[in-house]
Each structure stands twice: as C-alpha cells, then as structure tokens.
Amino acid sequence: MVRITTTGPGRRPPSHRGRLALGAVAALVLGLTAACGDDSDPTKSADQEELGEGESLTITTFGEFGYDELIAQWNEEHPELQVEQTKVSLWDDWKNELNTLLQANEGLPDVVAIEGDFMPALVAAPERWVDLSSDEVDGRWLEFKSAAATTSDGALLGYATDAGPEAICYRADLFEDAGLPTDRAEVAALMTTWDDYYALGEEFVAESDAKWYDASGSVAQAMLNQVEYPFEQADNSVDVENDDLRAVYDTVTGYSGSLSTGVSQWSDDWTAGFQNDGFATIPCPGWMRSNIRDNTGDPAPNGVVWDVADVFPGGAGNWGGSYLSVPKSSAHQEQAKEFAAWITAPEQQIQIFEQYGNFPSQVAALEDPALLSSTDPYFNAAPVGEIFSNRASAITVQPYHGPLYSDILGKFQEAITRVDQGGDPEESWETFVTEVESLQ
C-alpha cells in the first residue's frame, strides 16, 4: 500500500532551504516532557496493541527508497501484518512535518525514515526512539553507518537503508567532442586527485561550450565528504575557520566562474542542465544515477552517453544514506522492528540497488555476486556493482556530524551560491562565519 503526499523525481538528499538548526531540534526533543500526566510523556513507550481489523503498520519515507515492490511482496506474504507507506517527495518537507508531529506527540508513523544528517539529533536526544539493537542485526552494517546511529550507551536508533560511496559520472559524448578520452579506465586515471580533476576541467572547457561540473555546491559537498571535522569537533564545539574547510571554500569559489554552471544543485536550472548539454561531470554516489536518468530522459536523447568512472578525486567519499527508526509513540514496536529489519536486509538492499541505484549499507550485500555483477545499460553498461563496491571499500574518512552539521552545511552552500551569483568571496565567507555564530 502506498500513499503519495507529494510528487517529485528520484531520490535526492535534502536541499538546504528552510532548515531548522539541528541543535534546536535536539533541544526541542529533550524539552518535550510530560505536561498532562504520564500519558503525554513523549519518552514513555505507548501501550502495545494488536493491529485491528483493516489497520496497517505505517511507514513514511521521502524521495525514492525503492520500497513499493518490496512492501507489496511483504503484504502478500504477511496477510496478518499489512504495511502502508506514505511517500513524501522531499526530505525537507518530511522533516518539517516530523518536527510538527514530535511537538504534538501524536500522529507519528510506526516506522520513520530519517535522512542521515538528521541522525545526530536523534542520538543527542534518544529518549523518544526505540532501541533497535539485537543479536540478529549485530554487525550487519558498514561500521560507519551503524556508529552514526548508536548512542554512547550502545542503543541503536536506526537501521541504515543505504550508503553513498561516490564515483564520477560523466558525459562520454561531451568528452569525445572536447578531444578527451572516453574509456572509463582512462578517464579514471586522469582524475585521481582534486588537482587533476580541476586541471582536466580547464582542458575540457577550453574545447567545449559546456561546463565541467553540475554545480559548485555539488563539488563542495564532494570535497567536504573527505574532511574529518568540517564544521564541528568531536566534542561538538563549532569550528568553521579551520584550514580544511577554508581550503574547500577557496578552491570551489576559485573555479565558480569557469568550471561550474553557476546554478544551485536541485534547482530547476540544475535539472535543465542535464537536458541542454550543460555540463560534463557530476560527483556520483549510487543514488545519483536515478536523478541523472530522470533528468536526462530515459531513453537518453540521441547522442547522449553517460558513463561511470571507478574513481573519486582524492581517494573516496560517502554522500548520503538514510535510516529507518521506530518512535516510542508506536503502539506496534515489535512489528515495526521486524518489518524494518526485513526491508533493510541484504537481499532487499540488493534488489533496491538493481532497480533504483541506492547502494547497500550492509556488509553481506557488498560480497554478493548479484551485486558485484550488476551493470547499468543506461550508463554505457558500466559495471556499477563492482565500481561502487570498490568506492565503498576505499572510504577511510567519514566526516563528523555533530548536532549542527546539517544547518551549518546549508549556510556553507549559501555562501558558495552567493559567489556563484557574483558576490565577493571574502565578504561571503565573513557572512557565513557570522551566520554560524548565530546558530550556537
């Protein structure tokens, strides 16, 4: 069962418009205490009940988790435990609704999809969420995925649905027109470092009317995914004037007028760039392939050839990945936990990867022959299973996400956008620093 509340193309990470400070969200959750007796206590588990006649277990997701067919399969095999999915187009929309439901302490579904950058808020204020840890799922996920959802006392607040190891997707036809190699192995050899990547971009734009990459914010995010402490230190103290962050900012804004399209990622202009030969490369976690396919058109317009290179400048990086959590307000916690464990199991994650591109976050799935042999006809028959498995195994750094990570990231992206629109880089940086101070 699926209920659509809004529509939209493909899976996408959150835009950074209208973000609430995650520190404020965590404080909000902590502050929701009983006002009218025990029944209103948001930290108290709801009385557990059996599903009544015509009732279903409920789950709300955002974007495209690839659950439609799997939920239909589950419902066919479990007539006694039916599941109804509500799909919200954008994470920001669902996050805003989730915050409203948390304040009201009612109306939450049994299973809640959580964007990865929001998980620090749950970990910082775990009282409202069910501990999902068990021997059955111990060690199931990539370590950095489970660690991000685990509290200091060992409670697991979310089952990871996917990960986002990054490669580079590129327009082989535009490469050829510009006199660059098109073979994916040769392309990979030309961009092993960020210096290589930008130098190749300068070579490309000198011979093409297209830009090198889709958006400054896109490449900034890719580079940030290799910075261990981009905004906050391990004690959650904010430090945005560190050398690593400033180096990313200076590099990206230094090329904003020459290699970037100058548009904001996820905007209508960004979408149009896929259709008018606007750019040649894009940082490409597995889920990005769905966005490329949806925005370019399927089948691809005549002459358009997308491919995937088994490389990521600077080594490796992870972008994205979500979780399923169970609120204590659910009256069906054990059933919700059972369903969440099933739909995030390796077999289901591989099926989702094959259909939608969302890369598995589970160790067993990464070793499955079905994954390793997977190819994508849309991307010139690229061996995407092998490529993204290689990219996942190369990840050595996972940026620290403190409670304010998501909100500061939004401010950082806005600073880059101001430069793309003609603003002075130094003035925009100072504005960014001032805005971050106001968040604390």
C-alpha positions in Angstrom: 0.0 0.0 0.0 1.4 3.4 -1.0 0.0 6.8 -0.3 1.6 9.7 -2.1 1.5 13.1 -0.4 3.7 15.0 -2.8 5.5 14.0 -6.0 8.9 14.5 -7.4 11.6 12.9 -9.4 14.1 10.5 -8.0 15.9 10.2 -4.7 17.7 13.3 -3.6 19.5 14.5 -0.5 17.9 17.4 1.3 18.0 20.8 -0.2 19.2 23.4 2.3 16.3 25.7 2.1 14.3 26.4 5.3 16.5 24.2 7.5 15.9 24.1 11.3 19.1 24.1 13.4 19.6 20.5 14.5 20.8 21.7 17.8 17.5 23.4 18.3 15.7 20.3 17.2 17.6 18.2 19.7 16.8 20.7 22.4 13.1 20.6 21.3 13.0 16.8 21.6 14.7 16.9 25.0 12.2 19.6 26.1 9.1 17.6 25.2 8.3 16.3 28.7 5.0 15.4 30.3 2.7 18.3 30.7 -0.6 16.5 31.4 0.4 13.3 33.2 2.1 10.1 32.1 0.0 9.6 29.0 1.5 12.7 27.4 5.1 11.8 28.3 6.9 11.6 24.9 9.7 9.5 26.4 7.3 6.8 27.5 6.6 3.8 25.2 3.0 3.7 24.0 0.8 0.8 25.2 1.4 -2.1 22.7 -1.6 -3.3 20.8 -2.5 -5.8 18.1 -3.4 -4.4 14.7 -7.2 -4.1 14.4 -9.4 -5.1 11.5 -8.4 -3.0 8.5 -5.4 -1.4 10.3 -1.9 -1.4 8.8 1.6 -0.8 10.1 2.6 2.7 8.8 5.9 3.9 7.4 6.7 7.4 6.0 9.6 7.8 3.5 10.9 10.6 1.4 12.3 10.7 -2.1 12.6 7.3 -3.6 13.6 4.5 -1.2 12.5 1.8 -3.7 10.1 0.2 -1.3 6.9 -0.1 -3.5 7.5 -3.6 -4.8 9.0 -4.8 -1.6 6.1 -3.6 0.5 3.7 -5.3 -2.0 5.8 -8.5 -1.5 5.7 -8.2 2.3 1.9 -7.7 2.3 1.4 -10.7 0.1 3.5 -12.9 2.4 2.2 -11.4 5.7 -1.6 -11.0 5.5 -1.7 -10.6 9.3 0.7 -7.6 9.2 0.0 -5.3 6.4 2.2 -2.2 5.8 1.1 1.1 4.3 3.7 3.5 3.0 3.4 7.3 2.8 5.8 8.8 0.3 6.9 12.5 0.7 8.8 13.9 -2.2 11.5 15.9 -0.3 13.3 15.3 3.0 12.8 19.0 3.9 9.1 18.6 3.6 9.1 15.4 5.7 11.5 16.9 8.3 9.2 19.9 8.8 6.2 17.6 9.3 8.2 15.3 11.5 9.1 18.2 13.8 5.4 19.2 14.0 4.4 15.7 14.9 7.2 15.5 17.5 5.9 18.7 19.1 2.4 17.4 19.2 3.5 14.0 20.4 1.0 12.3 18.2 0.5 11.2 14.6 3.9 9.7 14.0 4.0 6.5 11.8 5.3 3.2 13.2 8.4 3.5 11.1 10.1 6.8 10.3 12.6 7.4 7.5 15.4 9.6 8.7 17.9 11.4 6.5 21.5 10.6 7.6 22.4 14.2 8.5 19.5 14.3 10.9 20.6 11.2 12.9 22.8 13.3 15.2 19.7 15.0 16.6 18.2 11.6 17.5 21.4 10.3 19.0 21.7 13.5 21.0 18.1 13.1 22.4 17.3 9.3 22.2 14.5 9.2 24.8 11.8 9.2 22.1 13.1 6.4 20.0 13.1 2.6 20.3 16.5 0.8 20.8 16.6 -1.4 17.7 19.8 -3.3 18.6 19.6 -7.1 18.7 21.9 -10.1 18.1 20.1 -10.7 14.8 21.3 -7.4 13.3 24.6 -7.0 15.2 27.4 -6.4 12.7 25.0 -6.2 9.7 26.0 -2.7 8.5 29.2 -0.9 7.5 30.7 0.3 10.7 30.5 4.0 9.9 26.8 3.6 9.2 25.8 1.8 12.4 28.2 4.0 14.5 26.4 7.1 13.3 23.1 5.8 14.7 24.4 4.4 18.0 24.3 6.3 21.3 27.1 6.4 23.9 25.4 3.6 25.9 25.0 1.3 22.9 21.4 2.0 21.8 20.9 1.6 18.0 18.3 4.2 16.9 18.2 3.5 13.2 18.6 0.7 10.7 20.7 2.0 7.8 18.9 1.8 4.5 21.7 2.6 2.1 25.1 4.2 1.8 26.5 6.7 -0.7 30.0 5.8 -2.0 31.0 8.2 -4.7 32.3 7.8 -8.2 32.3 10.2 -11.1 29.6 10.1 -13.7 30.5 11.7 -17.0 29.2 12.5 -20.4 31.3 10.4 -22.7 29.9 12.1 -25.8 31.0 15.6 -24.5 34.4 14.2 -23.6 34.8 12.9 -27.1 33.7 16.2 -28.6 36.3 18.0 -26.5 39.1 15.6 -27.5 39.3 13.8 -24.1 39.5 10.0 -23.7 36.1 8.3 -23.2 37.2 4.9 -21.9 36.2 4.7 -18.3 39.6 3.3 -17.1 41.4 6.1 -19.0 39.1 8.7 -17.5 39.6 7.3 -14.0 43.4 7.6 -14.4 43.1 11.3 -15.3 41.3 12.4 -12.1 42.8 10.6 -9.1 43.4 13.9 -7.2 41.4 17.1 -7.0 44.2 19.0 -8.7 43.9 16.5 -11.6 40.1 16.9 -11.7 40.2 20.7 -11.9 43.1 20.7 -14.4 41.2 18.3 -16.7 38.2 20.6 -16.3 40.2 23.6 -17.6 41.3 21.5 -20.5 37.7 20.5 -21.2 36.1 23.9 -21.1 38.8 25.3 -23.4 37.3 22.9 -26.1 33.7 22.9 -25.2 30.7 25.1 -24.7 29.6 23.0 -21.7 30.8 23.5 -18.2 32.9 20.9 -16.3 30.6 20.1 -13.4 26.9 20.5 -12.5 27.1 22.9 -9.6 29.7 24.5 -7.2 27.7 23.2 -4.3 27.8 19.7 -5.6 31.6 19.6 -5.8 31.9 21.4 -2.5 29.8 18.7 -0.9 32.0 16.0 -2.5 35.2 17.6 -1.2 33.7 18.0 2.3 33.0 14.3 2.4 36.7 13.8 2.8 37.2 16.3 5.7 37.1 14.5 9.0 35.9 17.6 11.0 34.4 20.0 8.6 32.3 22.1 11.0 32.4 20.6 14.5 35.0 18.9 16.6 34.5 15.6 18.4 33.2 17.5 21.5 30.6 19.2 19.2 32.3 22.6 19.6 31.9 24.6 16.4 35.0 25.4 14.4 34.3 26.7 10.8 37.5 28.7 10.5 39.7 25.6 10.2 42.2 25.2 7.4 40.5 22.2 5.7 37.1 23.9 5.4 38.6 27.1 4.1 40.7 25.2 1.5 37.5 23.7 0.2 35.8 27.0 0.0 38.7 28.8 -1.7 39.1 26.0 -4.2 35.4 25.8 -5.2 34.8 29.5 -5.3 38.0 30.0 -7.3 36.5 28.0 -10.1 32.9 29.1 -9.8 33.0 31.4 -12.9 34.9 29.0 -15.2 34.1 25.3 -14.5 30.8 25.5 -12.7 27.4 26.0 -14.3 26.7 28.6 -11.6 23.4 27.2 -10.6 22.2 25.7 -7.3 22.0 22.0 -7.1 18.4 20.6 -7.2 17.1 23.8 -8.7 15.1 23.9 -12.0 18.1 25.4 -13.7 20.2 22.5 -12.5 17.7 20.0 -13.8 17.7 21.7 -17.2 21.4 21.3 -17.4 21.0 17.6 -17.9 18.9 18.2 -21.0 20.8 21.0 -22.7 24.4 19.7 -22.5 25.1 22.0 -19.6 28.0 20.1 -18.0 30.2 17.0 -18.4 30.8 15.5 -15.0 29.0 15.1 -11.7 30.0 13.7 -8.3 28.1 10.5 -8.3 27.0 8.4 -5.3 25.0 5.3 -6.4 21.6 7.0 -5.9 22.6 9.9 -8.2 22.1 7.6 -11.2 18.4 7.8 -10.7 18.5 11.6 -10.8 20.6 11.6 -13.9 18.3 9.2 -15.6 15.2 11.0 -14.6 16.5 14.5 -15.5 18.2 13.5 -18.8 15.4 11.3 -20.1 15.0 7.6 -20.5 15.9 6.5 -23.1 18.7 9.1 -23.3 18.3 11.7 -26.1 20.1 10.8 -29.3 23.8 11.1 -29.0 23.9 11.4 -25.2 26.1 8.8 -23.5 26.5 8.7 -19.7 29.2 6.6 -18.1 30.7 5.9 -14.7 34.4 6.1 -13.8 35.7 3.9 -11.0 37.4 6.9 -9.3 36.8 9.7 -6.9 39.3 12.6 -6.7 41.3 12.5 -3.5 40.5 8.8 -2.8 36.9 8.2 -1.7 33.9 9.7 0.0 30.4 8.9 1.1 27.5 11.1 0.3 24.1 10.3 1.7 22.4 7.3 3.2 19.3 7.2 5.4 17.8 5.2 8.3 14.6 3.7 9.5 13.7 4.5 13.1 10.8 3.5 15.4 9.3 6.1 17.7 8.2 5.1 21.2 4.8 6.5 20.3 4.2 3.5 18.1 1.7 1.0 19.5 3.3 -1.7 17.4 7.0 -1.5 18.1 7.9 -5.2 17.8 6.1 -5.5 14.4 7.7 -2.2 13.3 11.1 -3.5 14.3 10.5 -6.8 12.5 9.5 -5.1 9.2 12.3 -2.6 9.4 14.9 -5.4 9.8 13.4 -7.3 6.9 13.3 -4.4 4.4 16.9 -3.4 5.3 18.2 -6.9 5.0 20.9 -7.6 2.3 18.6 -9.4 -0.1 16.2 -6.4 -0.2 19.0 -3.9 -0.4 20.4 -5.6 -3.5 17.0 -5.6 -5.2 16.7 -1.9 -4.5 20.2 -1.2 -5.9 19.4 -3.1 -9.1 16.2 -1.1 -9.6 17.0 2.3 -8.2 20.7 2.6 -7.6 20.6 3.1 -3.8 23.8 1.4 -2.7 23.6 -1.2 0.1 24.9 -0.3 3.5 25.2 -4.0 4.6 28.5 -5.9 4.7 26.9 -9.2 3.4 25.4 -7.3 0.4 28.7 -6.0 -0.7 30.0 -9.5 -1.2 27.0 -10.8 -3.0 27.7 -11.9 -6.6 24.4 -10.4 -7.7 25.7 -7.0 -6.6 29.2 -7.4 -7.9 28.0 -8.5 -11.4 25.4 -5.7 -11.7 25.7 -3.4 -14.8 23.6 -0.4 -15.8 22.6 -0.2 -19.5 21.8 3.5 -19.2 25.4 4.2 -18.2 27.0 2.5 -21.2 26.7 -0.9 -19.5 29.1 0.3 -16.7 29.8 -2.5 -14.1 28.2 -0.3 -11.4 28.1 -3.1 -8.8 31.8 -3.5 -8.9 32.5 0.2 -9.2 30.5 1.3 -6.2 31.8 -1.7 -4.2 35.3 -0.5 -4.9 34.4 3.0 -4.0 32.8 1.8 -0.7 35.9 -0.2 0.3 38.1 2.8 -0.4 36.4 5.0 2.2 38.7 5.9 5.1 37.2 9.1 6.3 33.7 9.8 7.4 33.1 13.4 8.3 32.0 14.1 11.9 28.3 15.1 12.0 27.5 17.0 15.2 24.1 18.3 16.0 24.6 21.4 13.9 26.2 19.8 10.9 23.2 20.0 8.6 22.4 23.6 9.4 26.0 24.8 9.0 26.2 22.9 5.7 23.2 24.8 4.5 24.9 28.1 5.4 28.1 27.0 3.7 26.3 26.1 0.5 24.6 29.5 0.6 28.0 31.2 0.9 29.2 29.4 -2.2 26.0 30.3 -4.1 26.5 34.0 -3.3 29.9 33.8 -5.0 28.4 32.0 -8.0 26.0 34.9 -8.3 28.8 37.4 -8.5 29.4 38.1 -4.8 32.8 38.8 -3.3 34.3 35.5 -1.9 35.8 37.1 1.2 32.6 39.0 2.1 30.6 35.9 1.5 32.9 33.9 3.8 32.6 36.5 6.6 28.8 36.4 6.3 29.0 32.6 6.6 31.0 32.8 9.8 28.6 35.4 11.3 25.6 33.3 10.4 27.1 30.2 12.0 27.8 32.2 15.2 24.1 33.0 15.4 23.2 29.2 15.3 25.1 28.5 18.5 
